């Protein structure tokens, strides 16, 4: 027990210096190992980024095409509706002409019949 209390000044200084050296050793830079696939990983990342961009570009083009197709379908539907309305209008006009022609013919026939009846 007395031996543990027999520590001299030199011993304490040596212990403190060892502790300080161990503390400083933590902060020293360690030898690094370089990644052998570093350049390959950069190329792989670039290829993956290119593939993602291409996929996004294709998706955007598909969305744009779908929007253009729907706009064209709307225009086609409006054109067909306008053509159908024009056709209906022309049909009504033909009916009116046919009816007025029939009325005119009936008037003529009535006048002819009236003339025949007088004569």
Secondary structure, 3 states (H helix, E strand, C coil): CCCCCCCCHHHHHHHHHHHHHHHHHHHCCCCCCCCCCHHHHHHHHHHHHHHHHHHHHHHHHHHHHHHHHHHHHHHHHHHHHHHHHHHHHHHHHHHHHHHHHHHHHHHHHHHHHHHHHHC
